[in-house]
Amino acid sequence: MKKITLAMSALLFPLLVSATGPMAESGTNPGFYRFKVGDIEVNTISDGTFVRDVSTLLQNITPTELTAALQKNFLGKEIETSVDAFLINTGSKIVLVDTGMGGGAMPSTGHLIEHLKAAGYTPSQVDAVVITHMHGDHIGGLVTNGTATFPNATVYIDKADLDYWLNSQNAATASEMLKKNFSLAPALVEPYKKAGKLVAIANDMEIVPGVKSRTAHGHTPGHETYIVESKGQKLVLLGDMIHVASVQFEKPTARMAFDSDMPAAEKVRISTFSEAAKDGFLIGAAHLPFPGVGHLRAEKKGFVFVPLNYTR
């Protein structure tokens, strides 16, 4: 047998040759995650993430309880929070639930459109945009450079939210953190209103076959959830019914400073979580860690979130 030289070994075993270089930047870029509800395709579309100090926002929970819940989940008070939207393809219609923050809000968000395209869709394909509520991180992507981001879509928003956020007089009694929303909201819905493509949801209604709205007021005056159903399977998209998964599943009585009616938001959160745990349907939410979909199991006085098993 011939002797293997050093030069030959480098050709035969290239993985043994050392190579150095700069490390890649930390973080991941998941973009989108696709799954099925019966015959309906659903895509979680990531708009990005931002970091928030939850200790300044969560209420109706003691500092000791909050610290314990966060530590139990290996988290500190500053949490990187997902901003997720959901694209639903029923086979005949394409529905987008929420639009993220839009470009320019912060570098780590505003990636909805690039991730929508990565999932194989374009903004012009969207038939309906349904809004859970009119906070900036849910409606910010409605407009790009002053024009409708989704030119062929009809936008659906709860009437109570439209009446509240489009009335500038309400800004006088709003918290400082929400005052900006009163100047933001009108500009974001105006292109659709002008085109006759803005629909006010007055009661629970069918958006398209397989997708319907359900009133869940509390976080805002007109907060909505959206239900996807096909072949006996069900997904309920909760919007901002929950913000901090590591705390509010175990302690659903913990409230958020952004809630316009904290008791109402708490009541609808507990009733919806109880229903999900009892009936076993899927839930998804804008600020659950990406891809933000799973099941709930009742445990003690709270709930345990079981993320959807990964499917390629």
LOVEX-698276 format. One record per residue: residue in three letters; x, y, z of N, C-alpha, C, O in turn. Coordinates in steps of 0.05 Angstrom, whole numbers, padded with zeros to 5 digits, always signed. Example, Ala and Ser with C-alpha at 12.3 -4.5 7.8 and 13.67 -1.06 7.14 Angstrom:
<nodes>
Ala+00264-00114+00156+00246-00090+00156+00264-00066+00156+00285-00066+00169/Ser+00257-00045+00142+00273-00021+00143+00258+00001+00157+00268+00023+00161/
</nodes>
This chain:
<nodes>
Met+00017-00024+00000+00000+00000+00000+00018+00025+00000+00037+00027+00015/Lys+00011+00044-00017+00027+00068-00019+00023+00085+00006+00002+00086+00019/Lys+00045+00099+00013+00045+00116+00036+00029+00142+00030+00033+00154+00009/Ile+00011+00149+00048-00005+00173+00044+00011+00198+00053+00019+00199+00076/Thr+00016+00216+00036+00032+00240+00042+00014+00260+00055-00011+00258+00055/Leu+00026+00281+00067+00011+00302+00080-00007+00317+00060-00029+00324+00066/Ala+00004+00320+00035-00012+00334+00014-00036+00318+00007-00058+00328+00003/Met-00032+00291+00004-00055+00273-00003-00076+00273+00019-00100+00272+00014/Ser-00067+00273+00044-00086+00272+00067-00104+00296+00067-00127+00295+00075/Ala-00093+00319+00059-00109+00343+00058-00132+00342+00038-00153+00353+00041/Leu-00126+00326+00016-00146+00322-00005-00167+00302+00004-00191+00305-00001/Leu-00158+00281+00018-00176+00259+00026-00193+00266+00050-00216+00258+00052/Phe-00182+00282+00068-00196+00289+00093-00197+00319+00097-00185+00330+00115/Pro-00212+00333+00079-00212+00363+00080-00224+00373+00106-00217+00395+00115/Leu-00242+00358+00119-00254+00368+00144-00234+00370+00167-00240+00383+00187/Leu-00211+00356+00164-00191+00357+00185-00174+00382+00183-00158+00388+00201/Val-00176+00396+00161-00159+00419+00157-00172+00443+00171-00196+00448+00166/Ser-00158+00456+00188-00169+00478+00204-00175+00502+00186-00159+00510+00169/Ala-00198+00515+00191-00205+00540+00177-00215+00559+00198-00232+00552+00215/Thr-00206+00583+00197-00215+00603+00216-00228+00626+00202-00223+00631+00178/Gly-00246+00640+00216-00259+00663+00204-00277+00676+00225-00281+00665+00247/Pro-00288+00699+00219-00305+00712+00238-00331+00697+00243-00342+00684+00225/Met-00341+00698+00268-00366+00685+00274-00389+00700+00261-00388+00724+00257/Ala-00410+00686+00254-00434+00698+00244-00447+00714+00266-00444+00709+00289/Glu-00463+00734+00258-00477+00750+00278-00496+00732+00293-00507+00713+00281/Ser-00500+00738+00318-00519+00722+00334-00547+00726+00325-00554+00746+00312/Gly-00564+00707+00333-00593+00710+00326-00600+00692+00303-00583+00681+00289/Thr-00626+00689+00299-00637+00673+00277-00657+00690+00261-00665+00712+00270/Asn-00664+00680+00238-00683+00694+00222-00704+00675+00211-00703+00666+00188/Pro-00723+00667+00228-00741+00645+00221-00760+00653+00198-00766+00636+00182/Gly-00769+00678+00197-00785+00687+00174-00814+00678+00174-00832+00694+00179/Phe-00819+00652+00169-00846+00642+00168-00846+00613+00177-00826+00599+00176/Tyr-00870+00604+00186-00874+00576+00193-00902+00568+00183-00922+00581+00189/Arg-00903+00546+00167-00928+00538+00154-00939+00512+00168-00924+00494+00174/Phe-00965+00512+00172-00979+00489+00183-01007+00488+00172-01016+00506+00159/Lys-01022+00467+00178-01049+00463+00168-01069+00462+00190-01064+00451+00212/Val-01093+00473+00185-01116+00469+00201-01137+00457+00183-01150+00471+00167/Gly-01140+00431+00185-01157+00417+00165-01146+00421+00137-01123+00414+00132/Asp-01162+00431+00119-01153+00437+00092-01142+00465+00088-01133+00472+00066/Ile-01142+00481+00109-01133+00508+00107-01104+00511+00115-01095+00500+00135/Glu-01089+00525+00098-01061+00530+00104-01058+00556+00121-01070+00576+00115/Val-01042+00554+00142-01036+00578+00158-01006+00582+00160-00991+00563+00163/Asn-00998+00607+00157-00969+00614+00159-00966+00635+00181-00978+00656+00180/Thr-00949+00629+00201-00941+00650+00219-00919+00666+00205-00900+00654+00195/Ile-00923+00692+00203-00904+00709+00189-00892+00728+00211-00906+00743+00224/Ser-00865+00726+00213-00852+00743+00233-00847+00771+00223-00835+00774+00201/Asp-00855+00790+00238-00848+00818+00233-00822+00826+00246-00810+00846+00240/Gly-00813+00809+00264-00788+00814+00279-00792+00811+00309-00812+00799+00317/Thr-00775+00823+00324-00776+00822+00353-00768+00849+00365-00754+00865+00351/Phe-00776+00854+00389-00765+00877+00404-00763+00870+00433-00776+00851+00442/Val-00747+00884+00448-00742+00878+00476-00759+00897+00493-00759+00921+00489/Arg-00773+00885+00513-00789+00902+00531-00784+00893+00560-00779+00869+00566/Asp-00784+00913+00578-00781+00907+00606-00809+00901+00617-00825+00920+00622/Val-00815+00876+00622-00842+00869+00629-00848+00876+00658-00872+00877+00666/Ser-00828+00882+00674-00833+00889+00702-00847+00916+00704-00859+00922+00724/Thr-00845+00933+00683-00858+00959+00683-00886+00958+00671-00900+00977+00672/Leu-00893+00935+00660-00918+00932+00645-00938+00914+00658-00962+00919+00657/Leu-00929+00892+00671-00948+00873+00683-00958+00883+00710-00943+00894+00726/Gln-00984+00880+00714-00997+00889+00738-01014+00867+00750-01018+00846+00738/Asn-01023+00872+00775-01039+00852+00789-01023+00826+00795-01034+00804+00795/Ile-00997+00830+00799-00979+00809+00806-00956+00821+00823-00947+00843+00816/Thr-00948+00808+00844-00928+00819+00861-00901+00817+00848-00897+00799+00832/Pro-00881+00834+00856-00854+00831+00845-00842+00804+00851-00827+00793+00834/Thr-00848+00792+00874-00838+00766+00881-00849+00745+00862-00835+00727+00852/Glu-00875+00746+00857-00888+00727+00839-00878+00730+00810-00873+00710+00796/Leu-00874+00755+00802-00864+00760+00775-00836+00749+00772-00830+00735+00752/Thr-00818+00755+00790-00791+00745+00789-00790+00715+00788-00775+00703+00773/Ala-00806+00702+00805-00807+00673+00806-00816+00661+00780-00805+00641+00770/Ala-00837+00673+00768-00847+00663+00742-00826+00666+00720-00823+00648+00703/Leu-00812+00688+00720-00792+00693+00699-00768+00674+00703-00759+00662+00683/Gln-00759+00671+00727-00737+00653+00733-00743+00624+00726-00726+00609+00717/Lys-00768+00617+00731-00777+00589+00725-00774+00584+00696-00770+00561+00687/Asn-00776+00605+00679-00773+00602+00650-00746+00611+00640-00742+00616+00616/Phe-00727+00614+00659-00699+00622+00652-00698+00649+00638-00683+00653+00619/Leu-00715+00667+00648-00716+00694+00636-00712+00715+00657-00717+00711+00681/Gly-00703+00739+00649-00702+00762+00666-00724+00781+00659-00742+00773+00643/Lys-00724+00804+00670-00747+00823+00666-00748+00835+00638-00769+00843+00629/Glu-00724+00836+00624-00724+00845+00597-00726+00821+00578-00708+00804+00578/Ile-00748+00820+00563-00754+00797+00546-00755+00805+00517-00768+00825+00510/Glu-00742+00790+00500-00744+00794+00471-00772+00783+00463-00777+00759+00466/Thr-00788+00800+00452-00816+00794+00446-00821+00792+00416-00814+00809+00401/Ser-00834+00770+00408-00841+00766+00380-00864+00784+00372-00881+00791+00388/Val-00863+00792+00346-00886+00806+00334-00894+00789+00310-00880+00788+00289/Asp-00916+00774+00313-00924+00755+00293-00951+00763+00280-00969+00773+00293/Ala-00952+00758+00254-00978+00760+00240-00984+00732+00229-00967+00714+00230/Phe-01008+00728+00218-01016+00702+00209-01029+00704+00181-01048+00719+00178/Leu-01018+00690+00162-01028+00690+00135-01044+00664+00131-01033+00642+00135/Ile-01069+00666+00123-01087+00643+00120-01095+00640+00091-01105+00659+00079/Asn-01090+00616+00080-01098+00610+00053-01120+00589+00054-01114+00566+00060/Thr-01144+00596+00048-01167+00577+00049-01169+00560+00024-01184+00541+00023/Gly-01153+00567+00004-01155+00553-00022-01169+00571-00042-01164+00568-00066/Ser-01185+00589-00033-01199+00608-00051-01194+00637-00043-01196+00656-00059/Lys-01187+00642-00018-01182+00669-00008-01157+00669+00010-01150+00649+00023/Ile-01143+00692+00010-01120+00696+00027-01125+00718+00047-01132+00740+00039/Val-01123+00711+00072-01130+00730+00094-01105+00734+00111-01092+00715+00119/Leu-01098+00759+00117-01076+00766+00135-01087+00776+00161-01103+00795+00161/Val-01078+00765+00183-01086+00774+00209-01064+00791+00221-01043+00781+00228/Asp-01069+00817+00222-01050+00837+00232-01027+00842+00212-01022+00825+00195/Thr-01013+00864+00216-00993+00872+00196-00966+00880+00208-00949+00890+00194/Gly-00962+00875+00234-00936+00882+00246-00933+00912+00249-00952+00928+00247/Met-00908+00920+00254-00902+00948+00260-00898+00966+00236-00900+00990+00237/Gly-00892+00953+00213-00885+00969+00190-00856+00978+00190-00843+00977+00211/Gly-00847+00987+00167-00819+00995+00165-00813+01021+00180-00830+01039+00182/Gly-00789+01022+00191-00780+01047+00204-00786+01049+00234-00775+01066+00247/Ala-00802+01031+00245-00808+01032+00273-00783+01027+00290-00777+01042+00308/Met-00769+01006+00283-00744+00999+00295-00730+00978+00277-00744+00963+00263/Pro-00703+00977+00278-00689+00959+00260-00696+00930+00262-00695+00914+00243/Ser-00704+00921+00286-00710+00893+00291-00738+00884+00283-00745+00861+00285/Thr-00754+00903+00275-00782+00897+00266-00786+00908+00238-00768+00919+00225/Gly-00810+00904+00227-00816+00915+00201-00809+00896+00178-00805+00904+00156/His-00806+00870+00185-00797+00850+00165-00820+00833+00154-00815+00813+00141/Leu-00845+00842+00158-00868+00826+00150-00867+00820+00120-00871+00797+00112/Ile-00863+00840+00104-00866+00837+00074-00844+00818+00064-00849+00801+00047/Glu-00819+00822+00073-00798+00804+00063-00803+00775+00071-00797+00756+00056/His-00815+00771+00095-00820+00744+00103-00846+00733+00090-00849+00709+00086/Leu-00864+00751+00084-00888+00743+00068-00879+00732+00041-00890+00712+00032/Lys-00861+00746+00029-00850+00738+00002-00835+00712+00005-00836+00695-00013/Ala-00820+00709+00027-00805+00684+00031-00824+00660+00033-00817+00638+00026/Ala-00848+00665+00044-00868+00644+00046-00882+00638+00019-00898+00619+00017/Gly-00875+00654-00001-00886+00649-00028-00910+00666-00035-00924+00660-00054/Tyr-00914+00688-00021-00937+00706-00026-00928+00734-00031-00906+00742-00024/Thr-00945+00750-00043-00940+00778-00048-00963+00794-00035-00985+00784-00032/Pro-00958+00819-00028-00980+00836-00016-01004+00838-00034-01027+00840-00023/Ser-01001+00839-00060-01023+00842-00078-01042+00818-00079-01064+00820-00088/Gln-01033+00795-00069-01049+00771-00068-01069+00770-00044-01088+00755-00045/Val-01064+00787-00025-01081+00787-00001-01108+00798-00006-01111+00820-00016/Asp-01129+00782-00001-01156+00790-00005-01168+00806+00018-01185+00824+00014/Ala-01161+00798+00042-01172+00811+00066-01150+00814+00087-01134+00795+00092/Val-01149+00837+00100-01132+00841+00123-01150+00845+00147-01166+00864+00147/Val-01148+00828+00167-01165+00830+00191-01148+00838+00214-01127+00826+00219/Ile-01156+00858+00228-01140+00870+00250-01152+00862+00277-01176+00866+00282/Thr-01135+00852+00294-01144+00845+00321-01150+00870+00337-01169+00871+00353/His-01134+00890+00334-01138+00916+00348-01119+00936+00336-01100+00929+00321/Met-01123+00962+00342-01109+00983+00328-01085+00995+00342-01079+01018+00340/His-01070+00978+00357-01044+00987+00367-01024+00986+00344-01027+00970+00326/Gly-01004+01003+00346-00985+01007+00324-00970+00982+00315-00963+00980+00292/Asp-00965+00963+00334-00951+00939+00326-00969+00918+00312-00960+00896+00305/His-00994+00926+00307-01013+00908+00293-01023+00921+00267-01032+00907+00249/Ile-01022+00948+00266-01032+00962+00242-01010+00977+00227-01015+00989+00206/Gly-00986+00978+00238-00964+00994+00227-00957+00986+00198-00948+01003+00183/Gly-00962+00961+00191-00955+00952+00164-00977+00956+00143-00973+00948+00120/Leu-00999+00969+00151-01021+00973+00131-01013+00992+00108-01022+00989+00086/Val-00994+01010+00114-00987+01031+00094-00957+01031+00090-00942+01028+00110/Thr-00948+01034+00066-00920+01037+00059-00916+01062+00043-00927+01065+00021/Asn-00900+01081+00053-00895+01106+00039-00921+01120+00031-00923+01131+00009/Gly-00941+01119+00049-00966+01134+00045-00987+01119+00028-01009+01130+00025/Thr-00980+01096+00017-01000+01081+00001-01006+01054+00014-00991+01044+00030/Ala-01028+01043+00006-01037+01017+00017-01017+00995+00011-01010+00991-00013/Thr-01007+00982+00031-00988+00960+00027-01001+00936+00013-00989+00922-00002/Phe-01027+00933+00018-01042+00910+00007-01064+00922-00011-01087+00924-00003/Pro-01057+00928-00036-01074+00944-00053-01101+00931-00061-01120+00945-00068/Asn-01102+00905-00060-01127+00891-00068-01143+00880-00044-01162+00865-00048/Ala-01135+00888-00020-01147+00877+00004-01169+00895+00015-01166+00920+00014/Thr-01189+00883+00027-01208+00897+00043-01199+00894+00072-01192+00872+00081/Val-01199+00915+00087-01190+00915+00115-01214+00914+00134-01233+00930+00131/Tyr-01213+00895+00153-01235+00892+00172-01225+00899+00200-01204+00888+00210/Ile-01239+00917+00214-01232+00926+00241-01257+00929+00257-01277+00939+00247/Asp-01256+00921+00282-01279+00924+00300-01288+00954+00301-01272+00972+00303/Lys-01314+00958+00299-01325+00985+00299-01318+01001+00324-01312+01025+00323/Ala-01318+00987+00347-01311+01001+00372-01282+01011+00372-01277+01033+00383/Asp-01264+00996+00360-01237+01006+00358-01234+01029+00339-01221+01048+00344/Leu-01248+01027+00316-01248+01049+00297-01259+01075+00310-01247+01096+00307/Asp-01282+01072+00323-01294+01096+00336-01275+01108+00357-01275+01132+00361/Tyr-01261+01091+00371-01243+01101+00393-01218+01113+00382-01211+01136+00389/Trp-01203+01099+00365-01177+01108+00356-01178+01130+00335-01159+01144+00331/Leu-01201+01132+00321-01203+01154+00301-01215+01179+00313-01219+01198+00298/Asn-01221+01179+00338-01231+01203+00352-01208+01215+00368-01201+01205+00389/Ser-01197+01237+00358-01174+01249+00370-01179+01260+00399-01161+01264+00414/Gln-01205+01265+00405-01211+01275+00432-01205+01254+00453-01201+01261+00477/Asn-01204+01229+00446-01198+01208+00466-01169+01209+00474-01161+01197+00495/Ala-01152+01222+00459-01124+01224+00466-01120+01239+00493-01100+01234+00507/Ala-01138+01257+00499-01135+01273+00524-01135+01255+00549-01122+01262+00569/Thr-01150+01233+00548-01151+01216+00572-01134+01191+00569-01135+01174+00587/Ala-01120+01188+00547-01103+01164+00543-01077+01167+00558-01068+01189+00564/Ser-01065+01144+00564-01039+01144+00577-01018+01154+00557-01022+01154+00533/Glu-00995+01164+00568-00974+01175+00552-00964+01155+00531-00958+01163+00508/Met-00963+01129+00538-00952+01109+00520-00971+01104+00496-00962+01093+00476/Leu-00996+01113+00498-01015+01108+00477-01024+01133+00461-01037+01131+00441/Lys-01015+01157+00470-01023+01181+00457-01015+01182+00427-01030+01192+00410/Lys-00991+01172+00421-00981+01172+00394-01000+01156+00375-01001+01162+00351/Asn-01013+01137+00386-01030+01119+00369-01053+01135+00356-01063+01127+00335/Phe-01062+01157+00369-01084+01172+00358-01077+01188+00333-01094+01194+00317/Ser-01051+01194+00330-01043+01207+00305-01035+01186+00284-01036+01191+00260/Leu-01026+01163+00294-01017+01142+00276-01041+01128+00262-01040+01124+00238/Ala-01062+01121+00277-01084+01104+00268-01098+01116+00243-01102+01102+00224/Pro-01106+01142+00244-01122+01152+00221-01106+01150+00194-01118+01144+00174/Ala-01080+01156+00195-01064+01156+00170-01062+01128+00159-01059+01124+00135/Leu-01062+01108+00177-01058+01080+00168-01083+01068+00156-01081+01050+00139/Val-01106+01077+00163-01131+01066+00152-01142+01083+00129-01159+01074+00114/Glu-01132+01107+00126-01143+01126+00107-01142+01116+00078-01162+01118+00064/Pro-01120+01104+00068-01120+01094+00040-01142+01074+00035-01153+01073+00013/Tyr-01148+01057+00054-01168+01036+00051-01196+01048+00053-01215+01041+00038/Lys-01199+01067+00071-01225+01081+00074-01232+01096+00049-01254+01096+00039/Lys-01212+01110+00038-01216+01126+00013-01223+01108-00010-01239+01117-00028/Ala-01213+01084-00011-01218+01065-00033-01244+01049-00028-01251+01033-00045/Gly-01257+01054-00006-01282+01039+00000-01276+01011+00009-01293+00993+00005/Lys-01252+01006+00020-01244+00980+00028-01239+00977+00058-01222+00961+00066/Leu-01254+00993+00073-01252+00991+00102-01279+00982+00113-01299+00996+00109/Val-01280+00959+00127-01305+00948+00137-01304+00948+00168-01284+00938+00180/Ala-01324+00959+00180-01326+00959+00209-01341+00934+00218-01364+00929+00210/Ile-01328+00919+00236-01341+00895+00247-01358+00903+00271-01348+00913+00291/Ala-01384+00899+00268-01403+00907+00290-01409+00883+00308-01413+00887+00332/Asn-01410+00860+00297-01415+00835+00312-01398+00813+00301-01384+00817+00281/Asp-01398+00790+00314-01383+00767+00303-01392+00762+00274-01416+00762+00269/Met-01373+00759+00257-01381+00756+00228-01362+00738+00214-01339+00734+00222/Glu-01371+00726+00192-01354+00710+00174-01339+00729+00156-01351+00745+00142/Ile-01313+00727+00156-01296+00743+00138-01296+00730+00110-01303+00743+00090/Val-01288+00705+00109-01290+00688+00086-01297+00660+00096-01294+00655+00120/Pro-01307+00642+00080-01313+00615+00090-01288+00602+00103-01267+00600+00091/Gly-01292+00594+00128-01270+00583+00144-01256+00602+00162-01240+00593+00179/Val-01262+00628+00160-01249+00648+00178-01271+00667+00188-01285+00679+00172/Lys-01273+00670+00214-01293+00688+00225-01282+00703+00249-01262+00695+00261/Ser-01294+00726+00255-01286+00742+00278-01302+00735+00303-01324+00724+00301/Arg-01290+00741+00326-01305+00737+00351-01297+00760+00370-01273+00764+00375/Thr-01316+00773+00381-01311+00796+00399-01296+00787+00423-01302+00766+00436/Ala-01275+00802+00430-01259+00796+00454-01249+00823+00466-01226+00827+00471/His-01268+00841+00471-01262+00868+00480-01248+00867+00507-01254+00850+00524/Gly-01231+00887+00512-01217+00889+00538-01189+00901+00534-01183+00921+00546/His-01172+00888+00518-01146+00899+00514-01148+00926+00501-01134+00945+00508/Thr-01166+00929+00481-01175+00954+00471-01206+00953+00469-01217+00932+00472/Pro-01219+00976+00465-01248+00976+00464-01260+00958+00443-01283+00949+00446/Gly-01244+00952+00422-01255+00935+00401-01237+00912+00394-01235+00904+00370/His-01223+00901+00413-01206+00878+00408-01221+00854+00398-01243+00847+00408/Glu-01211+00841+00377-01223+00818+00364-01205+00794+00364-01180+00797+00364/Thr-01216+00770+00365-01201+00746+00358-01212+00736+00332-01233+00743+00323/Tyr-01196+00719+00318-01204+00707+00293-01202+00677+00294-01182+00666+00303/Ile-01222+00663+00284-01224+00634+00286-01222+00622+00258-01236+00630+00240/Val-01204+00603+00256-01200+00587+00231-01211+00559+00236-01202+00546+00255/Glu-01229+00549+00219-01240+00523+00223-01242+00508+00197-01250+00519+00176/Ser-01234+00482+00197-01236+00465+00174-01234+00436+00182-01217+00428+00198/Lys-01253+00420+00172-01253+00391+00177-01251+00384+00207-01236+00365+00214/Gly-01265+00398+00223-01266+00392+00251-01242+00402+00267-01241+00398+00291/Gln-01223+00415+00254-01200+00427+00268-01204+00457+00271-01218+00470+00255/Lys-01192+00469+00291-01197+00497+00298-01173+00510+00309-01157+00499+00325/Leu-01169+00535+00300-01147+00552+00310-01160+00579+00318-01174+00591+00302/Val-01154+00588+00342-01164+00614+00351-01139+00633+00354-01121+00628+00369/Leu-01140+00655+00338-01118+00674+00339-01126+00696+00358-01145+00711+00354/Leu-01110+00699+00380-01117+00714+00403-01109+00743+00403-01117+00758+00421/Gly-01094+00752+00383-01085+00779+00383-01068+00785+00408-01048+00771+00413/Asp-01076+00805+00423-01061+00813+00448-01076+00804+00473-01075+00818+00493/Met-01090+00782+00472-01102+00771+00496-01081+00763+00516-01086+00762+00540/Ile-01057+00757+00506-01034+00750+00523-01009+00764+00511-01005+00765+00487/His-00992+00774+00529-00967+00787+00521-00942+00772+00531-00923+00770+00516/Val-00943+00762+00555-00919+00750+00567-00925+00721+00574-00936+00715+00595/Ala-00918+00703+00556-00925+00675+00559-00914+00662+00585-00927+00646+00597/Ser-00890+00670+00592-00877+00659+00615-00891+00666+00642-00885+00654+00662/Val-00908+00686+00641-00922+00694+00665-00952+00690+00663-00964+00678+00681/Gln-00965+00698+00641-00994+00699+00640-01008+00673+00634-01033+00672+00638/Phe-00994+00652+00626-01007+00626+00625-01010+00615+00653-01032+00606+00660/Glu-00989+00615+00668-00990+00605+00695-01007+00623+00713-01021+00613+00731/Lys-01005+00649+00708-01020+00668+00724-01037+00686+00706-01029+00709+00701/Pro-01059+00676+00695-01075+00691+00676-01089+00716+00688-01100+00732+00673/Thr-01087+00719+00714-01098+00743+00727-01079+00767+00725-01086+00789+00731/Ala-01054+00761+00716-01035+00783+00712-01044+00800+00689-01051+00790+00667/Arg-01044+00826+00693-01055+00845+00673-01033+00861+00660-01011+00864+00670/Met-01040+00873+00637-01021+00888+00621-01028+00918+00623-01051+00926+00622/Ala-01007+00935+00626-01012+00963+00628-01026+00975+00604-01039+00995+00606/Phe-01023+00962+00581-01035+00971+00556-01065+00966+00555-01079+00977+00538/Asp-01075+00948+00572-01104+00941+00571-01121+00965+00577-01117+00979+00597/Ser-01140+00971+00559-01158+00994+00563-01178+00988+00585-01187+01006+00600/Asp-01186+00963+00588-01205+00954+00609-01193+00929+00621-01198+00907+00611/Met-01177+00932+00642-01162+00909+00653-01180+00886+00663-01175+00863+00657/Pro-01202+00892+00678-01219+00870+00686-01232+00855+00663-01233+00830+00664/Ala-01240+00869+00642-01252+00856+00619-01232+00839+00604-01238+00817+00595/Ala-01207+00850+00601-01186+00835+00588-01179+00810+00603-01175+00789+00591/Glu-01178+00811+00629-01172+00788+00646-01195+00767+00643-01189+00743+00641/Lys-01219+00776+00644-01242+00758+00642-01242+00743+00616-01246+00719+00616/Val-01238+00757+00593-01239+00743+00567-01215+00725+00564-01216+00705+00550/Arg-01192+00733+00576-01168+00716+00574-01173+00689+00588-01168+00668+00577/Ile-01184+00690+00613-01188+00666+00628-01209+00648+00615-01206+00624+00614/Ser-01231+00661+00605-01252+00645+00593-01243+00632+00567-01250+00609+00561/Thr-01227+00646+00551-01217+00635+00526-01196+00613+00531-01196+00592+00518/Phe-01178+00618+00550-01159+00597+00558-01173+00572+00568-01165+00549+00561/Ser-01193+00576+00584-01208+00552+00595-01221+00537+00572-01221+00512+00573/Glu-01233+00551+00553-01245+00538+00530-01225+00522+00514-01230+00500+00505/Ala-01201+00535+00509-01181+00521+00494-01170+00496+00507-01166+00476+00494/Ala-01167+00498+00534-01158+00474+00549-01179+00452+00549-01172+00429+00547/Lys-01204+00460+00551-01225+00440+00552-01229+00427+00524-01232+00402+00523/Asp-01230+00443+00503-01237+00432+00476-01212+00423+00460-01215+00409+00440/Gly-01188+00432+00468-01164+00422+00455-01157+00435+00429-01139+00425+00415/Phe-01170+00458+00422-01163+00470+00396-01136+00486+00399-01127+00492+00421/Leu-01125+00493+00376-01100+00508+00375-01105+00537+00381-01127+00548+00375/Ile-01085+00550+00393-01086+00579+00396-01060+00590+00383-01040+00577+00382/Gly-01062+00615+00375-01039+00630+00365-01042+00659+00374-01064+00669+00378/Ala-01019+00672+00378-01021+00700+00388-00997+00716+00378-00975+00704+00372/Ala-01000+00742+00376-00980+00759+00364-00954+00760+00379-00933+00763+00367/His-00955+00757+00405-00931+00760+00421-00921+00735+00435-00904+00736+00453/Leu-00933+00712+00427-00921+00687+00436-00895+00683+00421-00893+00691+00398/Pro-00875+00670+00433-00850+00665+00419-00855+00651+00392-00870+00631+00391/Phe-00843+00662+00371-00847+00651+00344-00843+00621+00344-00824+00611+00357/Pro-00860+00605+00330-00881+00613+00313-00908+00618+00327-00928+00622+00313/Gly-00909+00618+00353-00932+00628+00368-00957+00612+00366-00979+00623+00368/Val-00955+00585+00363-00979+00568+00360-00976+00544+00378-00954+00532+00379/Gly-00998+00536+00391-00997+00511+00407-01023+00506+00420-01044+00517+00413/His-01023+00488+00440-01046+00480+00455-01044+00489+00484-01022+00495+00493/Leu-01066+00489+00499-01065+00495+00527-01075+00471+00543-01093+00457+00535/Arg-01063+00468+00566-01071+00448+00586-01076+00462+00612-01059+00477+00622/Ala-01099+00457+00625-01104+00469+00651-01087+00456+00672-01082+00431+00672/Glu-01077+00472+00690-01060+00462+00712-01062+00481+00736-01056+00504+00734/Lys-01071+00470+00758-01076+00485+00783-01095+00508+00776-01117+00504+00766/Lys-01086+00533+00782-01103+00556+00777-01096+00570+00750-01107+00591+00744/Gly-01079+00557+00735-01071+00569+00710-01070+00549+00687-01086+00530+00686/Phe-01052+00554+00669-01050+00538+00645-01021+00533+00637-01003+00548+00645/Val-01017+00512+00621-00991+00506+00610-00994+00507+00580-01012+00495+00568/Phe-00975+00521+00567-00975+00524+00538-00958+00501+00526-00934+00498+00534/Val-00969+00486+00508-00954+00465+00495-00950+00472+00465-00969+00470+00449/Pro-00926+00481+00457-00922+00490+00430-00928+00468+00410-00924+00445+00415/Leu-00937+00477+00386-00943+00458+00365-00918+00443+00358-00896+00455+00354/Asn-00920+00416+00355-00897+00400+00348-00887+00408+00320-00902+00411+00301/Tyr-00860+00411+00318-00849+00420+00293-00854+00400+00271-00849+00376+00274/Thr-00863+00410+00248-00867+00393+00225-00853+00407+00201-00858+00431+00196/Arg-00837+00393+00186-00821+00405+00165-00839+00409+00140-00830+00419+00119/
</nodes>
